[in-house]
Amino acid sequence: GKRSRREQLGPRRGRRSADCRPVQPSALSPRPLRQAAMTARSPVSGEEGDSTTRLLGRFVTGEKQSLPRAKCIDLPENIYGAAMMAAVRSSQGLHRMFHGVTICVFAGVVLNLFMQVYMLLFALDFICAPAVNKVRHIYHRFHHEAFDYVNDSWVLSQTKWADFEQDEESQLLCQLPLSQPYFTMAVLVVWTAHCWRDVLESYRWALAWYRLPNPVDGYTQVVISDDVLVATEATRTSKGVVIVTVLLPKFLCACFLWWLGCRWLLSTISFESLLLNSVGLAFLTELDELLYAILIPQNIQDMVRTYKFFSERDDWIEAERKALDVHKNKSPSNEAAERRKAHIASQRRFLLMALEMILTMLAITGVPMLYMFRFQQVLPHYGWDVRSPCNNKIFAMTHLEEAEP
């Protein structure tokens, strides 16, 4: 009979092996090649059986490992935490279908950063700048109309101040934030603490990513411990992507938002608006949580709560257990001496923690103090000369009149 067209043409052309036999398509698929590479470079040693099976079994079969709970860090439940979880899951090399979710999550990060930067720049040009100009105009008019030049210096004239006090702008002058430095300082401290949280979170997570060991097989390693997934190793690529595209923009936005907020608060012409503006600024810092609740599906949010990060920080639970054993065991043995040493080491760690708290308190109070008294540019040549003439007006504003019968 007639031969088919395929039989006349012979075998299909393609890649051939060393003995010129056609290579089967399954042999060229990336999975066997990857498994062979993982078998050759498996970090698991000293165990029986195929190393590739053991390595993949930690993820596929759900092999559990016991890790100290105190050394597992929870991911933040915001758009940045979802991006870090997606980076870990994609760099494992076992969830190829998850790359699309990773792209969508990082698109949410870009949207969050775009909205924050746009709103900050808009507030800087259309809200903050007009307020600064108005404050400077009022203060300049106060010096021009209420001061006399006597003996090579400007001195407040009570007569001119009495005339200026009849103007409506004197009411605005006495409500400048810099006229009440203690109250303004308290508001700036609260605002600094609010922004300090984002700065500190960015720094701690960048440090946690940097300290993760580099995997031998080139894939991020995740183990199961107490029904949670703990990332124990991360690739250099995933570290660089997360730190540069997620944590660094978060840090820079927090710093810029703090500066803009301090400038806007100092240019507010009302004590009531001072508190309202501080609440409005807090809205910008919570935009990442808002987009996380709206854009990220519920199952992805469950993954964020399931994934943890392994850290080399101290296991305080184990330290407390050893300290209790020292109090119970009064016999002078070598084991008790070692436990006492561990107890002393834990006390030193707690002293370092107390020192960190003190330094944080000094930072969130010292930074706004330096800004307000040294580096603020709302009124660059402010002479702290508004509070004294405004005392009577402030008292009249805050004094409660007796109710008529």
C-alpha positions as CSV (number, residue, x, y, z in Angstrom):
1,G,0.0,0.0,0.0
2,K,0.9,3.6,-0.2
3,R,3.1,4.9,2.5
4,S,1.9,7.9,4.5
5,R,3.4,11.3,4.1
6,R,5.2,11.0,7.5
7,E,6.8,7.7,6.6
8,Q,8.1,9.1,3.3
9,L,9.7,12.1,5.0
10,G,11.2,10.0,7.7
11,P,11.6,10.9,11.4
12,R,11.0,14.5,12.5
13,R,14.0,16.8,12.6
14,G,15.0,18.0,16.0
15,R,17.6,17.8,18.7
16,R,19.4,14.5,18.9
17,S,21.4,12.8,21.6
18,A,25.1,11.8,21.3
19,D,24.3,8.6,19.5
20,C,22.0,10.5,17.0
21,R,18.8,9.1,18.4
22,P,16.0,11.6,18.6
23,V,15.5,13.1,22.1
24,Q,12.0,12.6,23.5
25,P,10.2,15.9,24.2
26,S,9.7,14.9,27.9
27,A,13.5,14.8,28.4
28,L,13.8,18.4,27.3
29,S,11.1,19.7,29.7
30,P,12.4,22.0,32.5
31,R,11.1,19.9,35.3
32,P,13.5,16.9,34.9
33,L,16.4,19.3,34.3
34,R,15.5,21.2,37.4
35,Q,15.1,18.0,39.4
36,A,18.5,16.8,38.3
37,A,20.1,20.1,39.3
38,M,18.4,20.0,42.6
39,T,19.5,16.4,43.2
40,A,23.1,17.4,42.4
41,R,23.1,20.5,44.7
42,S,20.7,19.4,47.4
43,P,21.4,21.0,50.8
44,V,20.1,17.9,52.5
45,S,22.9,15.6,53.4
46,G,23.5,12.7,55.7
47,E,20.0,11.2,55.0
48,E,19.0,8.1,53.0
49,G,16.9,8.2,49.9
50,D,16.7,10.6,46.9
51,S,17.7,14.1,47.9
52,T,15.3,15.7,45.3
53,T,12.3,13.8,46.8
54,R,13.3,14.9,50.3
55,L,13.7,18.5,49.2
56,L,10.4,18.7,47.3
57,G,8.7,16.7,50.0
58,R,9.0,19.6,52.4
59,F,6.6,21.5,50.3
60,V,4.6,18.9,48.4
61,T,4.0,16.3,51.1
62,G,3.9,18.8,54.0
63,E,6.8,17.5,56.0
64,K,6.8,19.4,59.3
65,Q,9.8,20.9,61.1
66,S,9.7,22.3,64.6
67,L,10.8,25.9,64.8
68,P,10.7,28.2,67.8
69,R,7.5,30.3,67.6
70,A,9.3,33.3,69.1
71,K,11.7,33.3,66.1
72,C,8.9,33.4,63.5
73,I,7.8,37.0,62.4
74,D,4.3,37.7,61.1
75,L,4.0,39.5,57.8
76,P,2.3,42.9,58.0
77,E,-1.3,42.7,56.9
78,N,-1.1,45.4,54.2
79,I,-0.2,45.7,50.5
80,Y,3.5,45.5,51.4
81,G,3.0,42.2,53.3
82,A,1.1,40.7,50.4
83,A,4.0,41.7,48.1
84,M,6.5,40.0,50.3
85,M,4.4,36.9,50.5
86,A,4.1,36.8,46.7
87,A,7.8,37.3,46.3
88,V,8.5,34.3,48.6
89,R,5.9,32.1,46.9
90,S,7.1,32.9,43.4
91,S,10.8,32.4,44.2
92,Q,10.1,28.9,45.6
93,G,10.0,27.6,42.0
94,L,7.0,25.4,42.8
95,H,4.1,27.7,42.1
96,R,4.4,28.8,38.5
97,M,0.7,29.6,38.3
98,F,1.2,32.1,41.1
99,H,3.4,34.4,39.0
100,G,0.2,36.1,37.7
101,V,-1.0,36.8,41.2
102,T,2.5,38.2,42.1
103,I,2.3,40.6,39.1
104,C,-1.2,41.7,40.3
105,V,0.0,42.2,43.9
106,F,3.0,44.3,42.8
107,A,0.7,46.3,40.5
108,G,-1.2,47.1,43.7
109,V,2.0,48.2,45.3
110,V,2.7,50.5,42.4
111,L,-0.8,51.9,42.6
112,N,-0.4,52.5,46.3
113,L,2.9,54.3,45.8
114,F,1.5,56.3,42.8
115,M,-1.5,57.5,44.8
116,Q,0.6,58.4,47.8
117,V,3.1,60.4,45.8
118,Y,0.4,62.1,43.8
119,M,-1.6,63.1,46.8
120,L,1.6,64.3,48.6
121,L,2.7,66.4,45.7
122,F,-0.8,67.8,45.3
123,A,-1.0,68.6,49.0
124,L,2.4,70.3,48.8
125,D,1.4,72.6,45.9
126,F,-2.2,73.3,46.5
127,I,-2.7,73.0,50.3
128,C,0.6,73.5,52.0
129,A,2.1,76.3,49.9
130,P,-1.0,78.6,50.2
131,A,-1.1,78.0,53.9
132,V,2.6,78.9,54.3
133,N,2.2,82.1,52.3
134,K,-0.8,83.2,54.4
135,V,1.1,82.5,57.7
136,R,4.1,84.5,56.4
137,H,1.9,87.4,55.3
138,I,0.2,87.6,58.7
139,Y,3.5,87.5,60.6
140,H,5.1,90.0,58.3
141,R,2.2,92.4,58.8
142,F,2.4,91.9,62.6
143,H,6.1,93.0,62.5
144,H,5.4,95.8,60.1
145,E,2.5,97.4,61.9
146,A,3.1,96.6,65.6
147,F,6.8,97.2,66.1
148,D,9.1,100.3,66.4
149,Y,12.7,100.4,65.5
150,V,14.5,101.6,68.7
151,N,18.2,101.5,69.5
152,D,19.1,99.3,66.5
153,S,16.4,96.7,67.3
154,W,12.7,96.1,66.7
155,V,10.6,96.5,69.9
156,L,6.9,95.8,70.2
157,S,4.9,99.0,70.6
158,Q,1.9,98.6,72.9
159,T,0.1,101.5,71.1
160,K,0.5,100.0,67.7
161,W,-0.4,96.5,69.0
162,A,-3.6,97.9,70.4
163,D,-4.5,99.2,67.0
164,F,-3.4,96.0,65.3
165,E,-5.4,94.0,67.8
166,Q,-8.6,95.4,66.4
167,D,-7.9,93.8,63.1
168,E,-9.3,90.4,62.2
169,E,-5.9,89.1,61.3
170,S,-4.8,89.5,64.9
171,Q,-7.2,86.7,65.8
172,L,-5.5,84.5,63.2
173,L,-2.0,85.6,64.5
174,C,-2.8,84.4,68.0
175,Q,-3.9,81.0,66.7
176,L,-0.6,80.2,64.9
177,P,0.8,76.9,66.0
178,L,4.1,78.5,66.8
179,S,2.4,80.9,69.3
180,Q,1.7,77.9,71.5
181,P,4.9,75.8,71.2
182,Y,4.1,73.2,73.9
183,F,0.8,72.2,72.4
184,T,2.3,72.2,68.9
185,M,5.2,70.1,70.1
186,A,2.8,67.5,71.5
187,V,1.0,67.3,68.2
188,L,4.3,66.9,66.2
189,V,5.5,64.2,68.6
190,V,2.3,62.2,67.9
191,W,2.7,62.7,64.2
192,T,6.3,61.7,64.3
193,A,5.4,58.5,66.2
194,H,2.8,57.7,63.6
195,C,5.4,58.0,60.8
196,W,8.1,56.4,62.8
197,R,6.1,53.2,62.8
198,D,6.4,52.9,59.0
199,V,10.1,53.9,59.0
200,L,10.9,51.3,61.7
201,E,8.8,48.6,59.9
202,S,10.7,49.2,56.7
203,Y,14.0,49.0,58.4
204,R,13.2,45.8,60.3
205,W,11.9,44.0,57.3
206,A,14.8,45.0,55.2
207,L,17.1,43.7,57.9
208,A,15.1,40.5,58.1
209,W,15.3,39.9,54.4
210,Y,19.0,40.7,54.3
211,R,19.8,38.2,57.2
212,L,18.0,35.3,55.5
213,P,20.6,32.8,54.3
214,N,21.1,32.3,50.6
215,P,19.8,28.9,49.4
216,V,22.1,26.3,47.8
217,D,19.7,25.2,45.1
218,G,18.8,28.7,44.0
219,Y,15.2,28.6,45.3
220,T,13.6,30.2,48.3
221,Q,13.1,27.6,51.0
222,V,9.9,27.3,53.1
223,V,9.2,24.8,55.8
224,I,6.0,23.9,57.6
225,S,6.1,24.5,61.4
226,D,3.0,24.4,63.6
227,D,0.7,24.6,60.6
228,V,2.3,27.8,59.3
229,L,4.7,28.3,56.4
230,V,8.1,29.7,57.5
231,A,10.6,31.2,55.0
232,T,14.0,30.1,56.1
233,E,16.1,31.0,53.1
234,A,15.7,33.5,50.2
235,T,17.5,34.1,46.9
236,R,19.5,37.2,46.2
237,T,17.1,38.2,43.5
238,S,14.0,38.0,45.7
239,K,15.9,40.0,48.4
240,G,16.9,42.7,45.9
241,V,13.4,43.0,44.4
242,V,11.6,43.3,47.7
243,I,14.1,45.7,49.3
244,V,14.3,48.0,46.2
245,T,10.7,47.9,45.0
246,V,8.8,47.5,48.2
247,L,10.6,48.5,51.4
248,L,12.8,51.4,50.1
249,P,9.8,53.2,48.5
250,K,7.8,52.7,51.7
251,F,10.7,54.2,53.7
252,L,11.1,57.2,51.4
253,C,7.3,57.9,51.3
254,A,7.2,57.8,55.2
255,C,10.0,60.3,55.5
256,F,8.6,62.6,52.9
257,L,5.1,62.4,54.4
258,W,6.6,63.2,57.9
259,W,8.3,66.4,56.5
260,L,5.2,67.5,54.6
261,G,3.0,66.9,57.6
262,C,5.2,68.9,59.9
263,R,5.3,71.8,57.4
264,W,1.6,71.7,56.9
265,L,0.8,71.5,60.6
266,L,3.0,74.5,61.5
267,S,1.3,76.5,58.8
268,T,-2.2,75.8,60.1
269,I,-4.1,78.9,61.2
270,S,-6.4,77.4,63.8
271,F,-5.9,75.1,66.8
272,E,-9.0,73.2,65.8
273,S,-7.7,72.7,62.2
274,L,-4.3,71.6,63.7
275,L,-5.9,68.5,65.1
276,L,-8.2,67.9,62.1
277,N,-5.2,68.1,59.7
278,S,-3.2,65.7,61.7
279,V,-6.1,63.2,61.4
280,G,-6.3,63.8,57.7
281,L,-2.6,63.1,57.3
282,A,-3.0,59.8,59.1
283,F,-5.3,58.8,56.2
284,L,-2.4,58.9,53.8
285,T,-0.4,56.5,56.0
286,E,-3.3,54.0,56.1
287,L,-3.7,53.9,52.3
288,D,-1.7,50.6,52.0
289,E,-4.1,48.9,54.4
290,L,-7.1,50.2,52.6
291,L,-5.9,48.9,49.2
292,Y,-5.0,45.6,50.8
293,A,-8.6,45.2,52.2
294,I,-10.2,46.2,48.9
295,L,-7.9,44.7,46.1
296,I,-6.4,41.6,47.6
297,P,-8.7,38.5,47.6
298,Q,-9.5,36.8,50.8
299,N,-7.5,33.6,50.0
300,I,-4.4,35.7,49.4
301,Q,-5.0,37.5,52.7
302,D,-5.2,34.1,54.3
303,M,-1.8,33.2,52.7
304,V,-0.3,36.4,54.2
305,R,-1.4,35.4,57.6
306,T,-0.1,31.9,57.1
307,Y,3.4,32.8,55.9
308,K,6.0,33.7,58.5
309,F,9.7,34.7,58.4
310,F,12.4,33.0,60.4
311,S,14.6,35.4,62.3
312,E,17.7,34.8,64.4
313,R,16.3,36.9,67.2
314,D,16.4,35.6,70.8
315,D,13.9,33.0,71.8
316,W,12.5,34.7,74.9
317,I,10.2,31.8,75.6
318,E,13.2,29.4,76.0
319,A,15.0,32.1,78.0
320,E,12.1,32.4,80.4
321,R,11.9,28.6,80.8
322,K,15.6,28.4,81.7
323,A,15.2,31.2,84.2
324,L,12.3,29.4,85.9
325,D,14.5,26.2,86.0
326,V,17.2,28.2,87.7
327,H,14.8,29.3,90.5
328,K,13.5,25.8,91.0
329,N,16.9,24.0,90.9
330,K,18.9,25.3,93.9
331,S,21.6,22.6,93.7
332,P,25.1,23.8,92.8
333,S,25.6,21.7,89.6
334,N,27.3,22.5,86.3
335,E,23.9,22.5,84.6
336,A,22.5,25.0,87.1
337,A,25.6,27.2,86.5
338,E,25.0,27.2,82.8
339,R,21.4,28.1,83.3
340,R,22.4,31.0,85.5
341,K,24.7,32.2,82.7
342,A,21.8,32.0,80.3
343,H,19.6,33.9,82.8
344,I,22.3,36.7,83.1
345,A,22.4,36.8,79.3
346,S,18.7,37.2,79.1
347,Q,18.8,40.0,81.6
348,R,21.3,41.8,79.4
349,R,19.0,41.3,76.4
350,F,16.1,42.9,78.3
351,L,18.4,45.8,79.3
352,L,19.2,46.3,75.6
353,M,15.5,46.2,74.8
354,A,14.9,48.9,77.5
355,L,17.7,51.0,76.0
356,E,16.1,50.6,72.6
357,M,12.8,51.9,74.0
358,I,14.5,54.9,75.6
359,L,16.3,55.7,72.4
360,T,13.0,55.5,70.5
361,M,11.4,57.9,72.9
362,L,14.3,60.3,72.5
363,A,14.0,60.1,68.7
364,I,10.3,60.7,68.4
365,T,10.6,63.7,70.8
366,G,14.0,65.0,69.7
367,V,13.4,65.0,66.0
368,P,10.3,67.2,66.0
369,M,11.9,69.5,68.6
370,L,14.9,70.0,66.3
371,Y,12.6,70.6,63.4
372,M,10.4,73.1,65.1
373,F,13.2,75.1,66.8
374,R,16.0,74.8,64.2
375,F,15.0,73.6,60.8
376,Q,11.4,74.7,60.1
377,Q,11.0,76.9,57.1
378,V,7.4,78.0,57.5
379,L,8.6,81.2,59.3
380,P,12.4,81.0,58.9
381,H,13.1,84.1,61.0
382,Y,10.5,83.5,63.7
383,G,11.4,85.4,66.9
384,W,9.0,83.6,69.3
385,D,7.4,87.0,69.9
386,V,3.8,86.2,69.3
387,R,2.9,84.4,72.5
388,S,3.5,87.3,74.9
389,P,1.2,89.9,73.3
390,C,-1.5,87.3,72.6
391,N,-1.8,86.1,76.2
392,N,-4.8,88.4,76.9
393,K,-6.5,87.5,73.6
394,I,-5.9,83.7,74.2
395,F,-7.4,84.1,77.7
396,A,-10.4,85.9,76.4
397,M,-10.9,83.1,73.7
398,T,-10.6,80.3,76.3
399,H,-12.5,81.9,79.1
400,L,-16.0,80.5,79.5
401,E,-18.6,83.2,80.0
402,E,-21.2,82.6,82.7
403,A,-24.6,81.4,81.3
404,E,-27.4,83.9,81.6
405,P,-30.3,82.9,83.8
